[in-house]
Amino acid sequence: MIYHIAVCDDSEADTICISTLVKKWADENHVAVKVERFFSAEAFLFQYVEDKTFDILLLDVEMGQMNGVELAKKIRAKNSTVQIIFVTGYNDYIADGYDVSALHYLVKPVKEEKLFSVLCRAKDKLIWQERKLLLSVAGEIVRIPLYEIRYIKVSGNYVTIYAKEEYTLKSTLAAIEKQLDNSFFHAGRSYSVNLGYIRKVCRTQVELSGGEMIPLSRGMYESLNRAIINYEK
């Protein structure tokens, strides 16, 4: 896979420096990349209208008329998978980074070791996002990205997958869980929960970021907390 990476910064020197480091990271990690440089948010958006294949965005925060946060919000509105990394000399915008699910903030001058670490995380997350659950629903094959699945519930002989849409099929939870990865936790006989969506854990239930309350089987509390800690490492 060739990773399409954009470096957007109104400082030509910073743009060249970061692009050079990105290419060095790619060489050292045997990763194929296509790196493009942009000197304004508007310039990037002009190309993005025609080419939405970008995988990783390295965005300066302070730029001309449109800053990096405003640009990220426009991109994130229709693209939930692109990895956004802010590059800035300021900490004032960190809260805004949460609004666009930014992967990280890098402070100028960018340190090679830190940039390489963040790029590795971005690559790993892109690989993770490619994993899908393959289902046969009403005679059709459906592929659901694992990261979109909030939780799975079994009722009798049927299983319902709760993602951007709901899918119900005749199956067992065990059969579905064979296709899942370690981002899911078996919360009892009837539920499997995506650890990334958990907001709060209580002794008898789990609250997800969308407000759903999932019952937690007896004796699962400690195991779930350990799973969350390992997931977030």
C-alpha positions in Angstrom: 0.0 0.0 0.0 1.2 3.5 -0.8 0.3 6.0 1.9 -0.8 9.4 0.5 0.4 12.1 2.9 -0.1 15.8 2.8 2.0 18.4 4.6 0.2 21.7 4.9 2.1 24.7 6.4 2.4 28.3 5.3 6.1 28.2 6.2 8.0 26.9 3.2 11.0 26.0 5.3 8.8 24.0 7.8 7.0 22.3 5.0 10.2 21.1 3.3 11.7 20.0 6.7 8.6 17.9 7.7 8.3 16.4 4.2 12.0 15.4 4.3 11.5 13.8 7.7 8.4 11.9 6.5 10.3 10.5 3.6 13.2 9.5 5.9 10.6 7.7 8.2 9.2 5.9 5.1 12.7 4.7 4.0 13.6 3.5 7.5 10.3 1.7 8.0 10.1 0.3 4.4 6.8 2.1 3.8 5.8 3.4 0.4 4.6 7.0 0.5 3.5 9.8 -1.8 4.1 13.1 0.0 2.6 16.4 -1.3 3.3 19.9 0.1 0.7 22.7 0.4 1.4 26.2 1.6 -2.2 27.1 2.7 -5.4 25.4 3.8 -7.1 26.7 0.7 -4.5 25.2 -1.6 -5.0 21.8 0.0 -8.8 22.0 -0.2 -8.6 22.9 -3.9 -6.9 19.7 -4.6 -8.9 17.7 -2.1 -12.1 18.4 -4.1 -10.6 16.3 -6.9 -8.5 13.9 -4.9 -9.7 12.5 -1.6 -7.2 9.6 -1.4 -5.1 11.2 1.4 -4.4 8.9 4.3 -2.4 11.2 6.7 -2.6 15.0 7.1 0.1 17.0 8.8 -1.5 20.4 9.4 0.0 23.6 10.7 -2.5 25.3 13.1 -1.7 28.9 12.4 -2.1 29.6 8.6 -3.5 32.6 6.7 -7.2 33.0 6.4 -8.1 29.4 7.3 -6.2 27.7 10.1 -5.4 24.0 10.4 -8.3 23.3 12.8 -10.9 24.9 10.5 -9.4 22.8 7.6 -9.5 19.6 9.7 -13.2 20.2 10.6 -14.1 20.5 6.9 -12.2 17.3 6.1 -13.5 15.4 9.1 -17.1 16.3 8.3 -17.1 13.7 5.5 -14.0 11.6 6.2 -13.7 9.7 9.5 -10.7 7.6 8.6 -7.9 10.1 7.5 -5.3 10.5 10.2 -4.9 14.1 11.3 -1.7 15.3 13.0 -1.5 19.0 14.0 1.9 20.7 13.9 2.0 23.9 16.0 4.0 26.2 18.2 1.0 26.8 20.4 -1.1 24.8 22.8 -4.2 26.9 22.6 -6.0 24.6 20.1 -5.5 21.3 21.9 -9.2 21.1 22.9 -10.2 21.7 19.2 -8.2 18.6 18.3 -10.6 16.4 20.2 -13.4 17.7 18.0 -11.8 16.4 14.9 -10.3 13.2 16.5 -6.8 14.4 15.9 -4.2 11.7 16.4 -1.6 13.9 18.0 -0.2 17.4 18.4 3.5 18.0 17.4 5.2 21.1 18.7 7.6 23.0 16.5 10.4 22.6 16.0 9.4 19.0 15.2 11.6 16.3 16.6 12.5 13.4 14.4 11.9 10.7 17.0 8.5 12.1 18.0 7.3 12.5 14.4 8.4 9.0 13.5 6.5 7.6 16.5 3.3 9.4 15.6 3.6 8.3 11.9 3.9 4.7 13.1 0.8 5.1 15.1 -1.0 6.6 12.1 0.0 3.7 9.9 -1.1 1.2 12.5 -4.4 2.8 12.9 -5.0 2.9 9.1 -4.2 -0.8 9.0 -6.6 -1.4 11.8 -9.3 0.5 10.1 -9.0 -1.8 7.1 -10.2 -4.8 9.1 -13.8 -5.8 8.4 -16.5 -8.1 9.7 -17.8 -10.3 6.8 -21.5 -11.2 7.1 -24.2 -12.8 5.0 -27.4 -10.8 5.6 -30.6 -11.5 3.7 -28.7 -13.3 1.0 -26.2 -10.4 0.6 -22.6 -10.2 1.6 -22.0 -7.2 3.9 -18.5 -5.9 5.0 -18.6 -3.8 8.2 -15.3 -2.0 9.3 -14.6 -3.3 12.8 -14.0 0.3 14.1 -17.5 1.2 13.2 -19.1 -1.5 15.4 -20.1 -0.2 18.8 -21.4 -3.5 20.2 -22.9 -6.8 19.3 -25.9 -8.3 21.0 -27.3 -11.9 20.8 -31.0 -12.6 21.3 -32.1 -16.2 21.0 -30.7 -17.6 17.7 -30.1 -14.1 16.3 -27.2 -11.6 16.5 -27.5 -7.9 16.0 -24.5 -5.8 15.0 -24.8 -2.1 16.1 -22.6 0.0 13.8 -23.6 3.0 11.5 -26.5 0.7 10.6 -28.0 -2.3 12.4 -27.6 -5.8 11.0 -29.5 -8.8 12.3 -28.7 -12.3 11.2 -29.1 -15.9 12.4 -25.8 -16.8 14.1 -24.1 -17.2 17.5 -22.0 -14.6 19.2 -19.1 -17.1 19.3 -19.1 -17.4 15.5 -19.1 -13.6 15.1 -16.3 -13.1 17.7 -14.0 -15.3 15.6 -13.8 -12.4 13.1 -13.1 -9.7 15.7 -9.8 -8.5 17.2 -8.7 -7.5 20.7 -10.5 -4.2 20.5 -13.7 -6.1 21.5 -14.5 -7.4 25.0 -16.9 -10.3 25.7 -19.1 -8.7 28.3 -21.1 -11.9 29.0 -23.3 -14.4 27.2 -25.2 -11.8 25.2 -22.8 -8.9 24.5 -19.5 -8.1 22.9 -18.4 -4.4 23.3 -15.9 -2.3 21.3 -13.5 -1.0 23.9 -13.0 2.2 21.9 -16.6 3.3 22.5 -16.6 2.8 26.3 -17.2 6.0 28.2 -17.7 4.6 31.7 -17.5 1.2 33.5 -19.6 0.3 36.5 -19.9 -2.9 38.4 -23.0 -4.0 36.6 -23.1 -2.1 33.3 -21.0 -0.2 30.7 -21.9 3.2 29.3 -20.9 3.8 25.7 -20.1 7.1 24.1 -23.4 7.1 22.3 -25.3 6.8 25.6 -26.1 3.0 25.3 -26.0 1.1 28.5 -24.7 -2.5 28.2 -25.2 -4.9 31.1 -21.9 -6.3 32.5 -21.9 -9.9 33.6 -20.9 -10.7 37.2 -17.2 -11.0 37.7 -16.3 -9.1 34.5 -15.5 -5.7 36.0 -11.8 -6.2 36.7 -11.2 -8.1 33.4 -12.8 -5.3 31.5 -10.7 -2.6 33.2 -7.6 -4.5 32.4 -8.7 -4.9 28.8 -9.2 -1.1 28.5 -5.8 -0.4 30.0 -4.1 -2.8 27.6 -6.1 -1.4 24.6 -5.1 2.2 25.3 -1.3 1.4 25.7 
